[in-house]
C-alpha cells in the first residue's frame, strides 16, 4: 500500500471540521452501530480513549453511556478537537482533548479500560504500530473496539478512474483478514472480526465527490498527482461511473470492517524480534461476551 501523508490528512480534516457532522452521515451511522455492540459485552470503564475522535460525537455518546468515566478524545486535527470542545459543556465535563497520532499517542501506558475507534485506522501507515499502541494503553482485561474501511470501499469510483489513467485517485484499504492478523500480532486475544457493506446512493458523481471533500476524506496518498485534474479526464471518469447507475442513483460502496478484542488478563508481557509473549496462564478459556 502507498503511504499516506499525515500532514495532508490533518489539513483535510481541519478544513472540514466546521461542517463535518452534517456531512458525515456514514461515519455517524458506523459509530452508532459500534456503540450498540457495546450492549453485547461487559465492561465498566473508568477511562475511555476515543482514538480518532473527530468532532467528538461518538465521545459524547460514550460519556452518556458510561456516566462515571472520563473520555480522552485523541485526534490528529487540532481544529476537529477545538470544534468538539466547543460542543462540550465546560462545567463538570469529563471530556479531555489530546492532539496526537493514533500510531503514537502521547498518553501513559495502561491508562484506560476501553479504547474505542470509529473510522480512523484507514488513515494509518503502520497498522501494527497503531494496534500495538492500543494494547499499550489498555489495562489487562481491557476492551479494544474499532471500525475501519475495507478494500471494496469506493470501488465504483476507483474502477471508473482506472478507465482514465493508472494513477491512484482513491485511497486503498486493507482486507479484513490482514487487519485481524495485525490485531493478533499486537498481543490481543478473543479477536472477533466481521464486515458490513453499506451502499450510499447519490444523484450524480459530483455530489459524491463533494461529500468526500466535505468530510476531509479526499485522496491523501503521499505520491498522488499534484495539480488540478483536467476537465476532459474528469468527464471521462464521470461517463465511466454512469455505467453503475441504478434506479436513477449512482451507488457508492463502503466496506466497513468491525473488530473487537481483549487484552489478556495478565497483560501483554513483552515483545522480542516481532513475537509477542503472553503468560501461559492466559492460554485456554476466556470470559464470555
C-alpha positions as CSV (number, residue, x, y, z in Angstrom):
1,X,0.0,0.0,0.0
2,X,1.2,3.5,-0.8
3,X,2.0,5.8,2.2
4,X,-0.4,8.4,3.4
5,X,0.6,12.0,4.1
6,X,-0.3,12.6,7.7
7,X,0.1,16.3,7.1
8,X,-2.4,16.3,4.3
9,X,-4.8,14.2,6.4
10,X,-4.6,16.7,9.3
11,X,-5.1,19.6,6.8
12,X,-8.1,18.0,5.1
13,X,-9.9,17.2,8.4
14,X,-9.1,20.7,9.8
15,X,-10.7,22.3,6.8
16,X,-13.7,20.0,7.1
17,X,-14.2,20.4,10.8
18,X,-16.9,23.1,10.8
19,X,-19.4,21.2,8.7
20,X,-18.2,17.7,9.4
21,X,-21.0,16.3,11.5
22,X,-23.6,17.5,9.0
23,X,-21.9,15.7,6.1
24,X,-20.6,12.6,7.9
25,X,-23.8,10.6,7.7
26,X,-22.0,7.3,7.0
27,X,-19.4,7.9,9.8
28,X,-22.1,8.8,12.3
29,X,-24.0,5.6,11.3
30,X,-21.0,3.4,11.8
31,X,-20.2,5.0,15.2
32,X,-23.8,4.4,16.4
33,X,-23.6,0.7,15.3
34,X,-20.4,0.3,17.1
35,X,-21.9,1.8,20.3
36,X,-24.8,-0.7,20.0
37,X,-22.3,-3.5,20.0
38,X,-21.2,-2.5,23.5
39,X,-24.5,-3.9,24.7
40,X,-23.1,-7.4,23.9
41,X,-20.0,-7.1,26.2
42,X,-19.5,-6.5,29.9
43,X,-17.2,-3.5,30.5
44,X,-17.3,-0.7,33.1
45,X,-14.5,1.7,32.3
46,X,-13.2,4.4,34.4
47,X,-11.3,5.9,31.5
48,X,-12.1,5.6,27.8
49,X,-9.9,6.6,24.8
50,X,-11.7,7.6,21.6
51,X,-8.9,7.3,19.1
52,X,-9.6,9.5,16.1
53,X,-12.4,11.3,17.9
54,X,-13.0,13.9,15.2
55,X,-15.7,16.4,16.3
56,X,-16.5,14.3,19.4
57,X,-19.9,12.9,18.5
58,X,-19.1,9.3,19.5
59,X,-17.1,10.5,22.6
60,X,-20.2,12.4,23.8
61,X,-22.3,9.2,23.3
62,X,-19.7,7.2,25.2
63,X,-19.8,9.7,28.1
64,X,-23.6,9.4,28.2
65,X,-23.4,5.6,28.3
66,X,-20.6,5.4,30.9
67,X,-21.5,8.4,33.1
68,X,-18.7,8.0,35.6
69,X,-15.9,7.5,33.0
70,X,-13.6,10.2,31.7
71,X,-13.2,10.2,28.0
72,X,-9.9,11.2,26.3
73,X,-10.5,12.4,22.8
74,X,-7.4,11.9,20.6
75,X,-7.3,13.3,17.1
76,X,-4.6,14.3,14.5
77,X,-6.5,17.5,13.8
78,X,-6.4,20.3,16.4
79,X,-9.3,22.0,14.6
80,X,-11.5,18.9,15.0
81,X,-10.7,18.8,18.7
82,X,-11.4,22.5,19.0
83,X,-14.8,22.0,17.4
84,X,-15.5,19.1,19.7
85,X,-14.5,21.2,22.8
86,X,-16.9,24.0,21.7
87,X,-19.7,21.5,21.7
88,X,-18.8,20.1,25.1
89,X,-20.2,21.6,28.4
90,X,-17.4,23.4,30.2
91,X,-18.5,22.7,33.7
92,X,-18.3,19.3,35.3
93,X,-17.2,17.8,32.0
94,X,-15.2,14.6,32.0
95,X,-14.1,15.0,28.4
96,X,-10.4,15.7,27.7
97,X,-8.7,16.6,24.4
98,X,-5.4,15.3,23.1
99,X,-3.9,16.2,19.7
100,X,-1.9,13.3,18.5
101,X,-1.4,10.4,16.0
102,X,-3.1,7.1,16.9
103,X,0.1,5.4,15.8
104,X,1.9,7.1,18.7
105,X,-0.4,8.7,21.3
106,X,1.1,10.9,24.0
107,X,-0.6,9.1,26.8
108,X,0.6,6.9,29.7
109,X,0.6,3.1,29.3
110,X,-2.3,1.2,30.8
111,X,-4.4,4.3,31.3
112,X,-7.8,3.0,30.0
113,X,-10.1,0.1,30.2
114,X,-11.9,0.8,26.8
115,X,-10.2,2.0,23.6
116,X,-12.8,2.9,21.0
117,X,-12.0,3.9,17.5
118,X,-14.5,4.5,14.7
119,X,-13.4,5.0,11.1
120,X,-9.8,6.1,11.9
121,X,-7.3,3.2,11.2
122,X,-7.7,3.5,7.5
123,X,-5.6,6.7,7.9
124,X,-2.6,4.8,9.4
125,X,0.6,4.0,7.5
126,X,1.6,1.3,10.1
127,X,-1.4,-0.6,11.4
128,X,0.8,-2.8,13.5
129,X,2.1,0.2,15.3
130,X,-1.4,1.6,15.8
131,X,-2.7,-1.7,17.3
132,X,0.4,-2.2,19.4
133,X,-0.3,1.4,20.7
134,X,-3.8,0.4,21.6
135,X,-2.5,-2.6,23.5
136,X,0.0,-0.4,25.4
137,X,-2.7,2.0,26.5
138,X,-5.2,-0.6,27.7
139,X,-5.1,-2.2,31.1
140,X,-5.2,-6.0,31.4
141,X,-8.7,-7.3,30.6
142,X,-9.4,-4.0,28.7
143,X,-11.5,-3.9,25.5
144,X,-10.3,-2.7,22.1
145,X,-13.2,-1.9,19.7
146,X,-12.8,-0.4,16.3
147,X,-14.3,0.0,12.8
148,X,-12.3,0.8,9.7
149,X,-12.6,0.6,5.9
150,X,-12.1,-2.5,3.7
151,X,-10.8,-2.8,0.2
152,X,-14.2,-2.6,-1.6
153,X,-14.7,0.9,-0.3
154,X,-15.5,3.3,-3.2
155,X,-14.8,0.5,-5.7
156,X,-17.0,2.2,-8.3
157,X,-15.0,5.4,-8.1
158,X,-11.7,3.6,-8.2
159,X,-12.7,1.5,-11.2
160,X,-14.1,4.5,-13.0
161,X,-10.8,6.3,-12.6
162,X,-8.9,3.2,-13.8
163,X,-10.5,3.7,-17.2
164,X,-8.8,7.1,-17.4
165,X,-5.3,6.5,-16.2
166,X,-3.2,4.4,-13.9
167,X,-2.8,7.0,-11.2
168,X,-4.3,6.1,-7.8
169,X,-7.1,8.7,-7.2
170,X,-8.7,6.8,-4.4
171,X,-7.1,5.6,-1.2
172,X,-6.6,1.9,-0.8
173,X,-7.7,-0.1,2.2
174,X,-6.6,-3.4,3.9
175,X,-8.5,-6.7,3.8
176,X,-10.4,-7.8,7.0
177,X,-8.1,-10.9,7.4
178,X,-5.0,-8.7,7.2
179,X,-6.4,-6.4,9.8
180,X,-7.3,-9.3,12.1
181,X,-3.8,-10.6,11.8
182,X,-2.5,-7.3,12.9
183,X,-4.7,-7.4,16.0
184,X,-3.3,-10.8,16.9
185,X,0.2,-9.6,16.4
186,X,-0.4,-6.8,18.8
187,X,-1.0,-9.4,21.5
188,X,-4.7,-9.2,21.9
189,X,-7.0,-12.2,22.2
190,X,-10.6,-13.3,21.7
191,X,-10.5,-11.4,18.4
192,X,-13.8,-11.0,16.6
193,X,-13.9,-9.6,13.1
194,X,-16.8,-9.0,10.7
195,X,-17.7,-7.0,7.6
196,X,-20.7,-4.9,6.6
197,X,-21.3,-3.5,3.1
198,X,-23.1,-0.1,3.1
199,X,-24.2,1.4,-0.2
200,X,-24.8,5.1,-0.3
201,X,-26.9,6.5,-3.2
202,X,-26.0,9.7,-5.0
203,X,-27.9,11.5,-7.7
204,X,-24.6,12.2,-9.6
205,X,-20.9,11.9,-9.3
206,X,-20.3,15.5,-8.4
207,X,-22.4,15.1,-5.2
208,X,-20.3,12.0,-4.2
209,X,-17.0,13.8,-4.7
210,X,-18.3,16.9,-2.9
211,X,-19.4,14.7,0.1
212,X,-15.9,13.1,0.2
213,X,-14.3,16.5,0.2
214,X,-16.7,17.9,2.9
215,X,-15.7,15.2,5.4
216,X,-12.0,15.6,4.7
217,X,-11.6,12.1,3.2
218,X,-10.1,13.0,-0.2
219,X,-7.0,11.4,-1.6
220,X,-4.2,11.6,1.0
221,X,-1.6,9.4,-0.8
222,X,1.8,10.9,-0.4
223,X,2.6,10.2,-4.0
224,X,-0.7,11.4,-5.5
225,X,-0.7,13.5,-8.7
226,X,-0.3,17.2,-8.0
227,X,-2.4,19.9,-9.6
228,X,-5.9,20.0,-10.8
229,X,-7.5,17.1,-12.7
230,X,-8.1,18.1,-16.3
231,X,-11.7,18.7,-17.3
232,X,-11.6,16.1,-20.1
233,X,-10.2,13.4,-17.9
234,X,-12.7,14.2,-15.1
235,X,-15.6,13.9,-17.6
236,X,-14.3,10.6,-18.9
237,X,-14.3,9.2,-15.4
238,X,-17.8,10.5,-14.8
239,X,-19.0,8.8,-18.0
240,X,-17.5,5.6,-16.8
241,X,-19.2,5.9,-13.4
242,X,-22.6,6.3,-15.1
243,X,-22.3,2.6,-16.1
244,X,-23.1,1.8,-12.4
245,X,-26.3,3.9,-12.3
246,X,-29.3,2.0,-10.9
247,X,-32.8,3.4,-10.5
248,X,-31.7,7.0,-11.1
249,X,-28.9,6.8,-8.5
250,X,-25.2,6.1,-8.5
251,X,-24.0,3.7,-5.8
252,X,-21.0,4.3,-3.7
253,X,-19.9,1.1,-1.8
254,X,-18.4,1.3,1.6
255,X,-16.9,-1.9,3.2
256,X,-17.0,-1.5,6.9
257,X,-14.6,-3.8,8.9
258,X,-15.6,-4.2,12.6
259,X,-13.3,-5.7,15.2
260,X,-13.0,-6.1,18.9
261,X,-10.5,-7.9,21.1
262,X,-9.3,-8.1,24.7
263,X,-6.0,-7.5,26.4
264,X,-5.0,-10.8,28.2
265,X,-5.9,-10.9,31.9
266,X,-2.2,-10.6,32.8
267,X,-1.5,-8.2,30.0
268,X,1.0,-8.5,27.1
269,X,4.3,-9.3,28.8
270,X,6.9,-8.3,26.3
271,X,7.9,-8.3,22.6
272,X,11.0,-9.6,21.1
273,X,12.0,-10.0,17.4
274,X,8.4,-9.3,16.3
275,X,7.0,-12.0,18.5
276,X,4.5,-11.4,21.4
277,X,4.9,-13.4,24.6
278,X,1.9,-13.9,26.9
279,X,1.7,-15.7,30.2
280,X,0.8,-19.3,29.9
281,X,-1.9,-18.7,32.4
282,X,-3.8,-16.8,29.8
283,X,-3.9,-19.7,27.3
284,X,-7.2,-21.5,27.3
285,X,-10.7,-20.5,28.3
286,X,-11.7,-16.9,28.5
287,X,-14.7,-14.7,29.5
288,X,-18.0,-15.0,27.8
289,X,-19.1,-11.9,25.9
